[in-house]
Amino acid sequence: MYDFAVVGGGIVGLSTGMALYRRYPNAKVVVIEKEAALAEHQTGHNSGVIHSGIYYKPGSFKARFARQGSKSMTEFCQIHGIDHDICGKVIVATKPEELPLLENLYTRGLQNELAIQKITKEELKQIEPHVNGLAAIRVPMAGIVNYRQVSEKFGDIIREHGGEIRLETKVMNIREEADVVTVETNRGTVKARLVINCAGLHSDRVAAAAGYQTDMKIVPFRGEYFKLKPEKRYLVKNLIYPVPNPKFPFLGVHFTRMISGEVDAGPNAVLSFKREGYRKTDINLADLSEVLTYGGFWKLAGKFMKEGLEEYYRSFSKARFTASLQELIPEIQEDDLIPAPAGVRAQALKSDGNMVDDFHIIMGKRTVHVCNAPSPAATASIEIGKEIVSRIPEQTHLLAAAL
């Protein structure tokens, strides 16, 4: 019998396991992961950015967790010797009509208590010499890290406290009873006093397996990237972002220097035909049917039809993708770009067609379901883990007393 079972070996599940031991040092914890290694999906395909929280609605979990998370993630990397670089980023207006949007974003950043600066075209050139811009915001607290390495360290800490990590173990069903939760897996049964669902791309399905209907469905969006050829990396010093389109819920293509020294360019955002579909050819008919028969998806598609078609055009046209990048760096040419691995974002979508814009945690009787943990979840993972664990005594006070 375990005290806690965490479903999902990505960065959020592992940070939750770590937070459990900080609060309950004598607890018995198991992390259940269906893959053969940790951080194989959203975490392992992450862009590696330590986000500041500038984009998010003031007062939201996203804004608070990102601001606090960027500090706690940086401190964690410093303590454990994980390579990272607080290099800063610039958010660039390239057209006159983007200047008011840039000003609005600056105001939001101040509301989120961030020490950001407005900079002129000339000051921008000193930071990123090859960028085309009329004005920009400098975000000095943004940085880069390898979140796979962070996740492995989270896992090491769990094991050091006596916790268990079961790989290649897939959850099939969950039964809540009066004083125990039974988790049926492909490798036998796990019993725990409390189960925490951090299953990411499958979080809605795990919640349903436990008997909870969420009025939301995970819809997977693939983000496709290119990398700059090594001889062209000099064009990008650190992180370069466009002013986000307020009519479209994705950030737009940007440039990211990785901790390895490589430079990623992208992503676009297109519907993935498989929940773990990292290639255009990846199709799972059950996953696709689930999306195409969901009314909320069609309401979303109708709302963003023009922008969605543009994303698909960019997906199949390297020339169009290049043209989007040239708005920020005019020197970029098609031949400078080589294909890079894609990522898949687990976006929770309501039946009314609205995206769930913030972190969303559902409390069951003896289960906790993290049903939406979009970007900046990796940045905020330590804070999310703390938040999840802080809610446990409210629902299972007898468990807290026993530990």
C-alpha positions as CSV (number, residue, x, y, z in Angstrom):
1,M,0.0,0.0,0.0
2,Y,1.3,3.4,-1.0
3,D,0.4,6.7,0.5
4,F,0.5,8.5,-2.8
5,A,0.5,7.3,-6.4
6,V,1.4,9.8,-9.1
7,V,0.3,9.0,-12.7
8,G,2.7,10.5,-15.2
9,G,6.5,10.8,-15.3
10,G,6.7,14.2,-17.0
11,I,8.0,17.2,-15.2
12,V,4.7,18.1,-13.5
13,G,4.3,14.5,-12.1
14,L,7.9,14.4,-10.9
15,S,7.8,17.8,-9.3
16,T,4.6,16.7,-7.5
17,G,6.4,13.5,-6.3
18,M,9.2,15.7,-5.0
19,A,6.8,18.1,-3.3
20,L,5.1,15.2,-1.6
21,Y,8.3,14.3,0.1
22,R,9.0,17.8,1.2
23,R,5.6,17.9,3.0
24,Y,5.4,14.3,4.0
25,P,9.0,13.0,4.4
26,N,7.9,9.6,5.7
27,A,5.4,9.0,3.0
28,K,5.5,6.0,0.6
29,V,5.3,7.4,-3.0
30,V,5.2,5.7,-6.4
31,V,5.3,7.4,-9.8
32,I,3.7,5.5,-12.6
33,E,4.9,6.2,-16.2
34,K,3.8,4.3,-19.3
35,E,7.0,5.0,-21.3
36,A,10.4,3.3,-20.9
37,A,12.0,6.6,-19.7
38,L,10.9,9.8,-17.9
39,A,9.9,13.1,-19.7
40,E,9.3,11.4,-23.0
41,H,6.4,13.6,-24.2
42,Q,5.6,17.3,-23.6
43,T,8.6,17.7,-21.2
44,G,11.1,16.1,-23.5
45,H,9.9,18.0,-26.6
46,N,9.9,21.3,-24.8
47,S,11.7,24.4,-26.2
48,G,13.6,24.7,-23.0
49,V,12.6,28.3,-22.2
50,I,12.4,29.5,-18.6
51,H,9.4,31.8,-19.0
52,S,8.8,35.1,-17.2
53,G,5.0,35.2,-17.1
54,I,4.7,38.5,-19.2
55,Y,1.9,37.2,-21.4
56,Y,-0.5,35.9,-18.8
57,K,-3.6,37.5,-17.3
58,P,-2.6,39.3,-14.0
59,G,-3.8,37.3,-11.0
60,S,-4.0,34.0,-13.0
61,F,-2.3,30.8,-11.9
62,K,-0.2,31.1,-15.0
63,A,1.1,34.6,-14.2
64,R,1.8,33.7,-10.5
65,F,3.3,30.3,-11.2
66,A,5.5,31.5,-14.0
67,R,6.9,34.5,-12.0
68,Q,7.6,32.3,-9.0
69,G,8.6,29.4,-11.1
70,S,11.2,31.2,-13.0
71,K,12.9,32.0,-9.7
72,S,12.5,28.5,-8.1
73,M,13.6,26.8,-11.3
74,T,16.7,28.9,-11.6
75,E,17.5,28.3,-7.9
76,F,17.0,24.5,-8.4
77,C,19.4,24.5,-11.4
78,Q,22.0,26.4,-9.4
79,I,21.8,24.1,-6.4
80,H,22.0,20.9,-8.5
81,G,24.5,22.0,-11.1
82,I,22.1,21.8,-14.1
83,D,23.2,23.9,-17.1
84,H,21.0,26.9,-17.6
85,D,21.4,30.5,-18.8
86,I,19.3,33.5,-17.7
87,C,20.0,35.1,-21.0
88,G,16.9,37.3,-21.4
89,K,14.7,37.7,-24.4
90,V,13.3,40.5,-26.6
91,I,9.6,40.8,-27.8
92,V,9.7,42.7,-31.0
93,A,7.2,44.9,-32.9
94,T,8.0,44.8,-36.6
95,K,5.1,46.8,-37.9
96,P,3.5,50.1,-36.8
97,E,0.2,48.4,-36.0
98,E,2.0,46.2,-33.5
99,L,3.3,49.1,-31.4
100,P,0.0,49.6,-29.4
101,L,0.0,45.8,-28.7
102,L,3.6,46.0,-27.5
103,E,2.6,48.8,-25.2
104,N,-0.3,46.7,-23.8
105,L,2.0,43.8,-23.3
106,Y,4.5,46.1,-21.4
107,T,1.6,47.2,-19.1
108,R,0.6,43.6,-18.5
109,G,4.2,42.8,-17.6
110,L,4.3,45.6,-15.1
111,Q,1.0,44.4,-13.6
112,N,2.7,40.9,-13.2
113,E,5.5,42.6,-11.2
114,L,8.2,41.9,-13.8
115,A,11.3,44.1,-14.1
116,I,11.1,44.6,-17.8
117,Q,12.2,47.5,-20.1
118,K,10.9,49.1,-23.2
119,I,13.8,49.5,-25.7
120,T,14.2,51.5,-28.9
121,K,15.2,50.2,-32.3
122,E,18.8,51.2,-31.7
123,E,18.9,49.5,-28.3
124,L,17.4,46.4,-29.8
125,K,20.2,46.3,-32.4
126,Q,22.8,46.2,-29.6
127,I,21.1,43.1,-28.1
128,E,20.1,41.3,-31.3
129,P,22.0,42.9,-34.3
130,H,20.2,41.0,-37.0
131,V,16.6,41.6,-35.8
132,N,14.3,43.9,-37.8
133,G,12.2,45.9,-35.3
134,L,10.6,49.2,-34.6
135,A,10.7,48.8,-30.8
136,A,10.8,46.0,-28.3
137,I,10.4,44.8,-24.7
138,R,13.5,43.4,-23.0
139,V,12.7,40.6,-20.5
140,P,15.9,40.0,-18.6
141,M,14.6,37.2,-16.4
142,A,13.8,34.8,-19.2
143,G,16.3,31.9,-19.7
144,I,17.0,28.5,-21.1
145,V,17.5,25.0,-19.7
146,N,17.2,21.4,-20.6
147,Y,14.0,20.2,-18.9
148,R,14.8,16.6,-19.5
149,Q,17.8,17.0,-17.2
150,V,15.7,18.8,-14.6
151,S,13.2,16.0,-14.7
152,E,15.9,13.4,-14.2
153,K,17.1,15.2,-11.2
154,F,13.5,15.4,-9.8
155,G,13.3,11.6,-10.3
156,D,16.7,11.2,-8.5
157,I,15.4,13.2,-5.5
158,I,12.2,11.0,-5.3
159,R,14.3,7.8,-5.3
160,E,16.7,9.3,-2.7
161,H,13.7,9.7,-0.4
162,G,12.7,6.1,-0.9
163,G,10.1,6.7,-3.6
164,E,9.6,4.3,-6.5
165,I,9.3,5.0,-10.2
166,R,7.7,2.4,-12.3
167,L,8.4,2.7,-16.0
168,E,6.5,0.9,-18.8
169,T,3.4,0.8,-16.6
170,K,0.2,2.0,-18.2
171,V,-2.9,2.9,-16.2
172,M,-5.9,0.9,-17.4
173,N,-8.5,1.8,-14.7
174,I,-8.9,3.6,-11.4
175,R,-11.3,2.7,-8.6
176,E,-11.9,5.1,-5.7
177,E,-13.1,3.4,-2.5
178,A,-13.7,4.7,1.0
179,D,-10.1,4.5,2.2
180,V,-8.1,3.4,-0.8
181,V,-7.7,3.9,-4.5
182,T,-7.0,0.9,-6.7
183,V,-5.0,1.6,-9.9
184,E,-5.1,-1.2,-12.4
185,T,-2.2,-1.2,-14.8
186,N,-0.7,-3.5,-17.5
187,R,1.8,-4.6,-14.8
188,G,-0.5,-5.4,-11.9
189,T,-2.5,-3.5,-9.3
190,V,-1.3,-0.5,-7.3
191,K,-3.1,0.5,-4.2
192,A,-2.7,4.0,-2.6
193,R,-4.4,6.3,-0.2
194,L,-4.4,9.1,-2.8
195,V,-3.8,9.2,-6.5
196,I,-2.6,12.3,-8.4
197,N,-3.2,12.4,-12.1
198,C,-0.5,14.3,-14.0
199,A,-0.9,12.4,-17.2
200,G,-0.6,15.4,-19.6
201,L,-1.8,14.4,-23.0
202,H,-4.0,11.7,-21.4
203,S,-5.1,13.6,-18.3
204,D,-8.7,13.7,-19.3
205,R,-8.8,10.0,-20.0
206,V,-7.2,9.2,-16.7
207,A,-9.8,11.4,-15.0
208,A,-12.6,9.6,-16.9
209,A,-11.1,6.2,-15.8
210,A,-11.5,7.4,-12.2
211,G,-15.1,8.4,-12.9
212,Y,-14.8,12.1,-13.4
213,Q,-16.2,13.9,-16.3
214,T,-14.5,17.3,-16.8
215,D,-16.5,19.1,-19.6
216,M,-13.2,19.4,-21.4
217,K,-11.2,17.3,-23.8
218,I,-7.5,17.3,-24.5
219,V,-6.9,18.3,-28.1
220,P,-3.3,17.8,-29.3
221,F,-1.7,20.6,-31.3
222,R,1.7,19.9,-32.9
223,G,4.3,22.6,-33.0
224,E,6.7,22.1,-35.8
225,Y,10.2,23.6,-35.8
226,F,13.3,24.1,-37.9
227,K,16.8,24.6,-36.7
228,L,19.3,27.1,-38.0
229,K,22.3,25.6,-39.7
230,P,25.4,25.8,-37.4
231,E,27.0,28.5,-39.6
232,K,23.9,30.7,-39.3
233,R,23.5,30.5,-35.5
234,Y,25.3,33.9,-35.2
235,L,22.0,35.5,-36.4
236,V,20.4,34.8,-33.0
237,K,22.1,35.7,-29.7
238,N,19.4,34.6,-27.3
239,L,15.6,34.6,-27.4
240,I,13.6,36.6,-30.0
241,Y,9.8,36.6,-30.0
242,P,7.2,38.5,-32.0
243,V,4.4,40.5,-30.5
244,P,1.6,37.9,-30.0
245,N,-1.5,38.1,-32.1
246,P,-4.3,38.8,-29.5
247,K,-6.8,37.1,-31.9
248,F,-4.9,33.8,-31.9
249,P,-4.1,31.7,-28.7
250,F,-0.5,30.8,-29.8
251,L,2.6,32.9,-29.6
252,G,3.7,32.8,-33.3
253,V,7.1,31.6,-34.7
254,H,10.1,32.8,-32.8
255,F,13.8,32.0,-32.3
256,T,15.2,30.1,-29.3
257,R,18.8,29.5,-28.5
258,M,18.9,26.2,-26.8
259,I,21.2,25.3,-23.9
260,S,23.1,23.0,-26.4
261,G,23.9,26.1,-28.5
262,E,21.5,25.1,-31.3
263,V,18.9,27.6,-32.4
264,D,15.3,26.5,-32.9
265,A,13.0,28.5,-35.2
266,G,9.2,28.0,-34.8
267,P,6.8,26.7,-33.9
268,N,3.6,26.8,-36.0
269,A,0.5,25.2,-34.4
270,V,-1.5,22.6,-36.2
271,L,-3.9,19.9,-35.1
272,S,-2.1,16.6,-34.4
273,F,-3.9,13.5,-35.7
274,K,-2.6,11.5,-32.7
275,R,-2.2,12.6,-29.1
276,E,1.5,11.8,-29.3
277,G,1.8,12.6,-33.0
278,Y,5.2,14.3,-33.5
279,R,5.3,13.7,-37.3
280,K,2.8,14.8,-40.0
281,T,2.3,11.1,-40.9
282,D,1.4,10.1,-37.3
283,I,-2.3,9.2,-37.2
284,N,-4.4,7.4,-34.6
285,L,-7.9,6.9,-35.9
286,A,-9.4,6.7,-32.3
287,D,-7.6,9.9,-31.3
288,L,-8.6,11.7,-34.5
289,S,-12.2,10.6,-34.3
290,E,-12.4,11.8,-30.7
291,V,-11.4,15.3,-31.8
292,L,-13.5,15.4,-35.0
293,T,-16.7,14.3,-33.2
294,Y,-16.2,16.8,-30.4
295,G,-18.4,19.9,-30.9
296,G,-16.0,22.1,-29.0
297,F,-13.3,21.5,-31.6
298,W,-15.5,22.7,-34.4
299,K,-16.5,25.8,-32.5
300,L,-12.8,26.6,-32.0
301,A,-12.0,25.9,-35.6
302,G,-14.8,28.2,-36.8
303,K,-13.5,31.0,-34.6
304,F,-9.9,30.7,-35.8
305,M,-10.5,29.5,-39.4
306,K,-8.3,32.1,-41.1
307,E,-5.4,31.7,-38.6
308,G,-5.7,27.9,-38.7
309,L,-5.4,27.8,-42.4
310,E,-2.3,30.0,-42.3
311,E,-0.7,27.6,-39.8
312,Y,-1.4,24.6,-42.1
313,Y,0.0,26.5,-45.1
314,R,3.2,27.2,-43.1
315,S,3.3,23.5,-42.1
316,F,3.5,22.3,-45.7
317,S,5.4,25.3,-47.2
318,K,9.0,25.9,-46.1
319,A,9.0,29.1,-48.1
320,R,6.0,30.4,-46.1
321,F,7.6,29.3,-42.8
322,T,10.7,31.2,-43.9
323,A,8.8,34.3,-44.8
324,S,7.3,34.4,-41.3
325,L,10.8,34.1,-39.8
326,Q,12.0,36.9,-42.1
327,E,9.7,39.3,-40.4
328,L,12.0,39.1,-37.4
329,I,15.3,38.4,-39.1
330,P,15.3,39.4,-42.8
331,E,18.6,37.7,-43.5
332,I,17.1,34.2,-42.9
333,Q,16.9,32.1,-46.1
334,E,15.2,28.8,-46.8
335,D,18.5,27.0,-47.1
336,D,19.5,28.2,-43.6
337,L,16.8,26.0,-42.1
338,I,17.0,22.2,-41.4
339,P,14.1,20.1,-40.0
340,A,13.9,19.8,-36.2
341,P,11.8,17.6,-33.9
342,A,8.3,18.7,-33.2
343,G,6.4,19.0,-29.9
344,V,2.8,18.3,-29.0
345,R,0.8,20.6,-26.7
346,A,-2.0,19.1,-24.7
347,Q,-4.6,21.8,-24.9
348,A,-7.8,21.4,-22.8
349,L,-10.8,22.5,-24.8
350,K,-14.3,23.1,-23.4
351,S,-17.5,21.9,-25.1
352,D,-18.3,25.6,-25.9
353,G,-15.2,25.9,-28.0
354,N,-13.2,27.9,-25.5
355,M,-9.7,26.9,-24.6
356,V,-9.0,26.4,-20.9
357,D,-6.6,29.2,-20.5
358,D,-5.2,28.5,-17.0
359,F,-4.0,25.6,-15.0
360,H,-7.0,23.5,-14.0
361,I,-7.0,21.1,-11.1
362,I,-10.0,18.9,-10.2
363,M,-10.3,17.5,-6.7
364,G,-11.9,14.1,-6.4
365,K,-12.6,12.1,-3.2
366,R,-9.2,10.4,-3.1
367,T,-7.9,11.6,-6.5
368,V,-6.5,14.8,-7.8
369,H,-6.6,15.5,-11.5
370,V,-4.3,18.1,-13.2
371,C,-6.4,18.4,-16.3
372,N,-4.7,21.4,-17.9
373,A,-1.1,22.3,-17.5
374,P,-0.1,24.2,-20.6
375,S,3.0,26.3,-21.1
376,P,4.6,27.6,-18.9
377,A,4.1,24.3,-17.0
378,A,7.8,23.3,-17.2
379,T,8.9,26.7,-15.9
380,A,6.3,26.6,-13.2
381,S,6.6,22.8,-12.4
382,I,8.1,23.3,-8.9
383,E,5.3,25.7,-8.0
384,I,2.6,23.5,-9.5
385,G,3.8,20.6,-7.5
386,K,3.7,22.7,-4.3
387,E,0.2,23.9,-5.2
388,I,-1.1,20.4,-5.8
389,V,0.3,19.1,-2.5
390,S,-1.0,22.1,-0.6
391,R,-4.6,21.2,-1.6
392,I,-4.4,17.6,-0.3
393,P,-5.2,18.1,3.4
394,E,-8.4,20.0,2.4
395,Q,-9.7,16.9,0.8
396,T,-8.0,14.1,2.7
397,H,-7.4,15.4,6.2
398,L,-7.3,11.9,7.7
399,L,-4.4,11.1,5.3
400,A,-2.5,14.2,6.4
401,A,-3.0,13.3,10.0
402,A,-1.8,9.7,9.4
403,L,1.4,10.9,7.9
